[in-house]
Amino acid sequence: MPRPLLVLLVAIAGLLLYSFPYFEAIRSANELPRVYLTQAMVDEGTFAIDTGVRRWGKTADMSPSGGRLYSNKAPGSSMLAIPGYLVLKGVKAAMGSEPTLAETTWVCRVSTGVIPTVLFAWLLYGFLARFCPSESTRRLIVAGYALGTMAMTYSVLFIAHQLSAVCIGSAFILCVRVIDDGLDPRWLGAAGLAAGTAVLVDYQAAFAGVPVAAYGLYHLAGRRPLPWLGIALAVVGAAIPIAVLLSYHDAAFGSPWATGYSASETFAHHHQKGFLGLDRFRPEALYGSFLRPDNGLLLLSPILLWALPGWWWMARDRTKRWHLGVTLAVVVIYVLFISSIIMWRGGWQMGPRYITVMLPFALVPISYAAARVDDRWYLRGLLVGSIVVGVVIYALSCAEYPHFPEKFNNPVYEVTFRLFADGHAAYNLGYLLGLRGTASLVPYLFGLVALMVWLAMPSRERWRSAALGVGLAALVLASYSLFPGGGKVADAAYDRWVAGVMPK
């Protein structure tokens, strides 16, 4: 592995592991059911989470069935967290104690979030070379993805969105490697397994699997001899996790086709409307998911804007039109999905989290665009600036409070920057050094700044684009202060649910 790539991966891992944004008082409806399910499967051999509920407390995202309580989530992330939890149990048993809820949550986050994301960053770096030959620019893009998008939020939380993105993204990469690079077709078995696991982890990942499967089948069907073994392995690989998912549904909810959402007393009425909660196109959902200051993906991660010129340039390159078709199809599908689902505003989130799975596909046109502007310092400066904005927002928020409750109209300022100004920080490695509050973030911020300087200015010739990018990022972030806040309602929410739950 080249040393610069190793440095990048170690830096990403270190930044993801530095903070532990854990706040037991908020009773995370997304994490607790998943933690309870992991514990139940290991400790009791059951899918029912009654013991976790009795021991640690209730949460909103539970589904009653047959007199028992179950998580209403897809079970894949909880299942994949089992090895990490077993290691934790072994260590704690050797120490004569049992895992706490906080320790279990941390292990689940690391094993299903941090580790997969770091490995995926390595996979992405090599894959994107066909679209962006410059190694330094690819490092910048991979870091922008891992630290400046929703990928970071859902790597440091035990929420399945990033894990499903890693799975389906890996399936796509393996398909491309087989079709374009002549990789042994037997690797399609791994691609199928990854694609099926993505659905086991997060239901909506199934939508991304359709364009990927169509791409693979079209190209493989034209080969002579037909790679029957590879195709069969792909089908079997995908079928295994899907069979696990259907068996889980049957055991927990009485039918292979009944999900936890259909049994949920809290949200069933939403999911029963239309098709799985998709009933009509909502302009307010489109605007709220991409442009509104409290949740807009393009404001929080402006690097994604580069996908548009990237697709335009790819359309003029005959060798990249299939890659354009697949990635554009996936992104359009998820834009329509989030714009048509009733619960498009998915609670406390940092962007439209239900479409995290599309982000790896957007990196393809982004990388292609980055290669086209790499030799023009002023355009590269725009690229650097768009990445820095996202990294500042996501990296700082994840070190403090990786949730944007609906009460805040301008959470970048009302939550993230306010917490920093008030001297708060989540638990982190700095606490082990005796540091508290904002002071505990000094090592983290030093590492983050050093990494971004190295990525933005890998050589002296890049100083102009790096300086322009930093300046533009500062202007953009300053302009966000002009967005109106939530007033007294936001102040009350900040005191109770944000500052009120921070470590003292």
C-alpha positions in Angstrom: 0.0 0.0 0.0 1.5 3.4 -0.9 2.5 5.4 2.1 0.3 8.5 1.3 -2.8 6.2 1.1 -1.8 4.5 4.4 -1.5 8.0 6.0 -4.9 8.9 4.7 -6.6 5.8 6.0 -5.0 6.0 9.4 -6.0 9.7 9.7 -9.6 8.9 8.7 -9.7 6.0 11.3 -8.2 8.2 14.0 -10.7 11.0 13.4 -13.6 8.7 13.4 -12.5 7.0 16.6 -11.4 10.1 18.5 -14.8 11.1 19.7 -17.6 9.0 21.3 -20.8 11.2 21.0 -22.9 9.2 23.4 -25.8 10.8 25.3 -27.8 8.2 27.2 -30.4 10.8 28.1 -31.7 11.3 24.5 -32.7 7.6 24.3 -31.7 7.2 20.7 -34.6 5.6 18.8 -32.3 4.6 16.1 -29.4 3.0 18.1 -31.1 1.4 21.1 -33.3 -1.1 19.2 -30.2 -2.2 17.2 -28.1 -2.6 20.4 -30.9 -4.5 22.1 -31.2 -6.9 19.2 -27.5 -7.6 19.1 -27.6 -8.4 22.9 -30.7 -10.5 22.6 -29.3 -12.7 19.8 -26.0 -13.3 21.7 -27.2 -13.5 25.3 -30.6 -15.2 24.8 -30.7 -16.6 21.3 -33.8 -14.7 20.5 -34.9 -11.7 18.3 -37.1 -10.3 21.0 -35.7 -7.3 22.8 -37.8 -7.4 25.9 -34.8 -7.9 28.2 -33.0 -4.8 26.8 -36.1 -2.7 27.2 -36.5 -3.9 30.8 -32.9 -3.3 31.6 -32.0 -0.1 29.8 -35.4 1.5 29.0 -38.0 1.9 26.3 -37.4 3.6 22.9 -39.8 4.7 20.2 -38.7 2.3 17.5 -40.1 -0.9 18.9 -42.7 -3.2 17.3 -44.9 -5.5 19.4 -45.6 -8.9 18.0 -47.0 -12.1 19.6 -46.7 -10.6 23.1 -43.0 -9.7 22.7 -41.1 -6.6 21.6 -38.9 -6.4 18.6 -36.8 -3.8 16.8 -38.6 -2.2 13.9 -35.3 -1.9 12.0 -33.8 -4.2 9.3 -31.7 -6.6 11.4 -28.5 -6.7 9.4 -26.4 -4.2 11.3 -27.3 -5.9 14.6 -26.3 -9.2 13.2 -23.0 -7.9 11.8 -22.2 -6.4 15.2 -22.3 -9.8 16.9 -18.6 -10.6 16.5 -17.6 -7.3 18.1 -20.0 -7.8 20.9 -18.7 -11.3 21.5 -15.2 -9.9 21.8 -16.4 -7.3 24.3 -18.2 -9.9 26.4 -15.0 -12.0 26.5 -12.9 -9.0 27.6 -15.4 -8.0 30.3 -15.8 -11.6 31.5 -12.0 -11.8 32.0 -12.3 -8.6 34.0 -15.2 -10.1 36.1 -17.9 -7.8 34.8 -20.5 -7.4 32.1 -20.7 -4.9 29.2 -22.4 -1.6 29.9 -24.8 -0.1 27.5 -22.2 2.6 26.6 -19.5 0.0 25.9 -21.8 -2.1 23.8 -22.9 0.9 21.8 -19.3 1.8 21.2 -18.3 -1.6 20.0 -21.4 -1.8 17.7 -20.5 1.6 16.2 -16.9 0.7 15.5 -17.6 -2.8 14.1 -20.4 -1.7 11.8 -19.4 1.9 11.1 -15.8 2.9 11.5 -14.1 -0.3 10.3 -16.3 -0.8 7.2 -15.9 2.9 6.2 -12.1 2.9 6.5 -12.0 -0.3 4.4 -14.4 1.1 1.9 -12.2 4.3 1.6 -9.3 2.0 0.6 -11.5 0.3 -2.0 -12.9 3.6 -3.3 -9.4 5.1 -3.7 -8.4 2.3 -6.1 -11.7 2.2 -8.0 -11.9 5.9 -8.6 -8.5 5.9 -10.5 -10.4 5.1 -13.7 -12.2 8.4 -13.4 -9.5 10.5 -11.7 -5.9 9.4 -12.3 -4.3 12.0 -9.9 -3.6 10.2 -6.6 -3.5 13.4 -4.6 -6.9 14.5 -5.9 -8.4 11.1 -5.2 -7.1 11.3 -1.6 -8.9 14.7 -1.3 -12.2 13.3 -2.7 -12.1 10.2 -0.5 -11.4 12.3 2.6 -14.2 14.7 1.6 -16.6 11.7 1.4 -15.5 10.0 4.7 -15.3 13.2 6.7 -17.5 15.7 5.0 -20.8 14.0 4.2 -23.4 11.9 6.0 -20.9 9.0 5.7 -19.1 10.4 8.7 -22.3 10.8 10.8 -23.5 7.3 10.2 -20.0 5.8 10.7 -19.8 7.1 14.2 -23.4 6.1 15.1 -24.9 2.7 15.2 -27.3 3.5 12.4 -27.3 1.3 9.3 -27.3 3.9 6.5 -23.5 4.0 6.0 -23.1 0.3 6.3 -25.6 -0.3 3.6 -23.9 2.3 1.4 -20.6 0.4 1.9 -22.2 -2.9 1.0 -24.0 -1.7 -2.2 -21.1 0.5 -3.2 -18.8 -2.5 -2.9 -21.1 -4.6 -5.0 -21.0 -1.9 -7.8 -17.2 -1.7 -7.6 -16.9 -5.5 -7.9 -19.3 -5.5 -10.9 -17.3 -2.8 -12.7 -14.0 -4.7 -11.9 -15.4 -7.9 -13.5 -16.8 -6.1 -16.5 -14.1 -3.5 -17.2 -11.0 -5.0 -15.8 -11.4 -8.7 -16.5 -11.6 -9.7 -12.8 -12.5 -13.4 -12.4 -16.3 -13.6 -12.7 -16.4 -15.7 -9.6 -16.0 -12.4 -7.7 -19.7 -11.7 -8.7 -20.6 -14.0 -5.8 -19.1 -11.5 -3.4 -20.9 -8.7 -5.3 -24.2 -10.5 -4.9 -23.5 -11.2 -1.2 -22.7 -7.5 -0.7 -25.8 -6.3 -2.5 -28.0 -8.7 -0.6 -26.4 -7.7 2.7 -27.1 -4.0 1.9 -30.9 -4.8 1.9 -30.5 -7.0 5.1 -28.9 -3.9 6.7 -31.2 -1.2 5.3 -34.4 -1.9 3.3 -34.2 1.1 0.9 -30.8 -0.1 -0.4 -32.8 -2.4 -2.6 -33.5 0.5 -5.0 -29.8 0.9 -5.7 -29.4 -2.8 -6.5 -31.7 -2.5 -9.5 -29.5 -0.4 -11.8 -26.4 -2.3 -10.6 -27.9 -5.6 -11.4 -29.2 -4.4 -14.8 -25.7 -3.1 -15.6 -24.1 -6.4 -14.7 -26.6 -8.6 -16.5 -26.5 -6.6 -19.7 -22.8 -6.8 -20.1 -22.4 -10.4 -18.9 -25.2 -11.6 -21.2 -23.2 -10.4 -24.2 -20.1 -12.4 -23.3 -19.2 -15.6 -25.1 -19.0 -18.0 -23.5 -21.6 -16.9 -21.0 -20.1 -16.7 -17.5 -22.8 -19.0 -16.0 -20.8 -19.7 -12.9 -20.3 -16.0 -12.0 -24.0 -15.2 -12.6 -25.1 -18.2 -10.5 -22.7 -17.2 -7.7 -24.1 -13.7 -7.8 -27.7 -14.9 -7.5 -26.8 -17.3 -4.7 -24.7 -14.7 -2.9 -27.6 -12.2 -3.0 -30.1 -14.8 -2.0 -28.4 -15.8 1.3 -28.8 -12.5 3.2 -32.3 -12.0 1.6 -33.3 -15.4 3.0 -31.9 -14.4 6.4 -34.0 -11.3 6.2 -37.2 -13.1 5.3 -36.6 -15.7 8.0 -36.2 -12.9 10.5 -39.5 -11.3 9.5 -41.2 -14.7 9.8 -39.8 -15.4 13.2 -40.5 -11.9 14.6 -43.6 -10.8 12.8 -45.3 -13.9 11.6 -44.7 -13.6 7.9 -41.7 -13.3 5.6 -43.2 -10.1 4.1 -44.1 -8.4 7.3 -41.5 -5.9 8.5 -41.0 -4.2 11.8 -42.5 -1.0 10.4 -45.8 -2.7 9.6 -46.0 -3.9 13.2 -44.9 -0.6 14.7 -47.5 1.2 16.8 -45.7 4.5 16.3 -45.2 4.7 12.6 -47.3 2.0 11.0 -49.9 4.4 9.7 -47.2 6.2 7.7 -45.7 3.1 6.1 -49.1 1.7 5.2 -49.9 4.7 2.9 -49.0 4.2 -0.7 -46.2 1.8 -1.5 -44.1 1.4 1.7 -44.9 5.1 2.6 -44.2 6.3 -0.9 -47.5 8.0 -2.1 -46.8 11.2 -4.0 -44.1 13.6 -5.1 -43.6 16.4 -2.5 -41.9 19.6 -3.6 -41.4 20.5 0.1 -39.6 17.3 0.6 -37.3 17.9 -2.4 -36.5 21.4 -1.1 -36.2 20.3 2.5 -33.9 17.5 1.7 -31.5 19.4 -0.5 -31.7 23.1 0.0 -33.3 24.0 3.4 -30.7 25.3 5.9 -31.7 22.8 8.6 -31.3 19.6 6.5 -30.3 20.5 2.9 -27.7 18.0 1.6 -26.3 20.4 -0.9 -25.7 23.1 1.8 -24.1 20.6 4.2 -22.0 18.8 1.6 -21.5 21.1 -1.4 -19.0 18.7 -2.9 -22.1 16.9 -4.3 -22.7 19.8 -6.6 -19.7 18.6 -8.6 -21.7 15.5 -9.7 -23.6 17.7 -12.2 -20.7 18.8 -14.4 -19.2 15.4 -13.9 -22.1 13.7 -15.5 -22.1 16.3 -18.3 -18.4 15.6 -19.1 -18.9 11.8 -18.8 -21.7 12.0 -21.4 -19.1 13.2 -23.8 -16.8 10.3 -23.1 -18.0 7.2 -24.8 -16.0 4.9 -22.5 -17.8 6.2 -19.4 -21.4 6.3 -20.5 -22.4 3.1 -18.8 -20.9 4.4 -15.5 -22.8 7.6 -16.1 -26.0 5.7 -16.6 -25.7 3.6 -13.5 -24.7 6.3 -11.1 -27.2 8.8 -12.5 -30.0 6.3 -12.3 -29.2 5.5 -8.6 -29.0 9.2 -7.6 -32.3 10.0 -9.5 -34.0 7.1 -7.8 -33.1 8.3 -4.4 -33.9 11.9 -5.1 -37.4 10.7 -6.2 -37.5 8.4 -3.2 -36.8 11.0 -0.6 -39.1 13.5 -2.3 -42.0 11.0 -2.3 -41.9 9.3 1.1 -44.2 10.6 3.9 -41.5 10.5 6.6 -38.9 12.3 4.4 -37.7 14.3 7.4 -36.2 11.4 9.3 -36.2 12.8 12.8 -32.8 14.0 14.3 -30.5 13.8 11.3 -27.6 15.6 9.6 -29.0 15.7 6.1 -31.6 13.3 4.5 -30.2 10.2 6.0 -32.4 7.8 4.1 -30.4 8.4 1.0 -26.9 8.0 2.4 -26.7 4.9 0.2 -26.5 6.9 -3.0 -23.4 8.9 -2.0 -20.8 6.4 -3.2 -22.4 6.5 -6.6 -22.2 10.3 -6.7 -18.4 10.0 -6.1 -18.0 8.7 -9.7 -19.0 11.9 -11.5 -17.5 14.0 -8.8 -14.1 12.3 -9.4 -14.5 12.7 -13.1 -15.2 16.4 -12.7 -12.2 16.8 -10.3 -9.9 15.3 -12.9 -11.2 17.8 -15.5 -10.5 20.8 -13.3 -7.3 19.6 -11.7 -5.0 21.6 -13.8 -6.9 24.9 -13.4 -6.1 26.4 -10.0 -9.2 28.5 -9.7 -11.6 25.6 -10.5 -9.6 23.3 -8.2 -10.0 26.0 -5.5 -13.8 25.7 -5.9 -13.5 22.0 -5.4 -11.3 22.4 -2.3 -13.7 24.9 -0.9 -16.7 22.7 -1.4 -15.0 19.9 0.4 -13.7 22.0 3.3 -17.3 23.3 4.0 -18.6 19.8 4.4 -15.6 18.7 6.5 -16.0 21.6 8.9 -19.7 20.9 9.4 -19.6 17.2 9.7 -16.3 16.7 11.5 -17.0 19.3 14.1 -20.6 18.2 14.6 -19.6 14.5 15.0 -17.1 15.6 17.7 -19.9 17.4 19.5 -23.4 16.4 18.8 -24.1 14.5 15.5 -27.9 15.2 15.5 -29.8 18.1 14.1 -33.3 18.1 15.9 -36.2 19.5 13.9 -36.5 22.4 16.4 -33.5 24.1 14.9 -33.8 26.1 11.7 -30.1 26.8 11.4 -28.4 23.9 13.3 -24.9 24.5 12.0 -24.9 27.7 14.0 -27.6 26.9 16.6 -26.1 23.5 17.6 -22.6 22.9 16.3 -21.0 26.3 16.4 -22.9 27.3 19.6 -21.7 24.2 21.4 -18.1 25.0 20.4 -18.5 28.6 21.6 -20.1 27.4 24.9 -17.1 25.1 25.5 -18.9 21.8 25.1 -17.7 18.5 23.5 -18.7 14.9 23.5 -16.7 12.3 25.3 -13.4 11.8 23.4 -9.8 10.6 23.8 -8.9 14.0 25.1 -10.7 13.1 28.3 -8.1 10.4 28.9 -5.5 13.2 29.0 -7.5 15.2 31.6 -8.9 17.6 29.1 -12.5 18.7 29.2 -14.9 20.6 26.9 -13.5 22.4 23.9 -10.0 21.9 25.2 -10.4 18.2 24.7 -10.9 18.8 21.0 -7.5 20.4 20.5 -5.7 17.1 19.4 -8.6 16.3 17.1 -8.7 19.7 15.5 -5.0 19.7 15.1 -5.1 16.4 13.3 -8.0 17.5 11.1 -6.4 20.7 10.1 -3.1 19.0 9.4 -4.8 16.4 7.2 -6.8 19.0 5.2 -3.8 21.2 4.6 -1.8 18.2 3.3 -4.7 17.1 1.1 -5.5 20.6 -0.2 -1.8 21.5 -0.8 0.1 18.2 -1.6 2.8 20.3 -3.3 3.9 24.0 -3.3 2.4 24.5 -6.7 -1.1 23.9 -5.2 -0.9 26.8 -2.7 -3.2 29.1 -4.8 -6.0 26.6 -5.1 -5.7 25.7 -1.5 -5.8 29.3 -0.3 -8.7 30.0 -2.6 -10.6 27.0 -1.3 -10.1 27.9 2.3 -11.1 31.4 1.7 -14.3 30.4 -0.2 -15.2 27.9 2.5 -14.9 30.6 5.2 -17.1 32.9 3.2 -19.7 30.1 2.6 -19.8 29.1 6.3 -20.0 32.8 7.3 -22.9 33.3 4.9 -24.8 30.5 6.7 -25.1 32.7 9.7 -27.6 34.8 7.7 -30.1 31.9 7.8 -32.8 32.6 10.4 -32.7 30.5 13.6 -35.5 28.9 15.5 -35.8 31.6 18.2 -37.1 30.7 21.7 -38.2 27.2 20.6 -34.7 26.4 19.5 -33.1 28.0 22.6 -35.3 25.8 24.8 -34.4 22.7 22.8 -30.7 23.5 23.0 -30.9 23.9 26.8 -32.8 20.6 27.3 -31.6 18.2 24.5 -28.3 19.5 23.4 -26.3 21.4 26.1 -28.3 19.7 28.8 -27.0 16.2 27.9 -23.4 17.1 27.3 -20.6 15.8 29.6 -20.0 18.1 32.5 
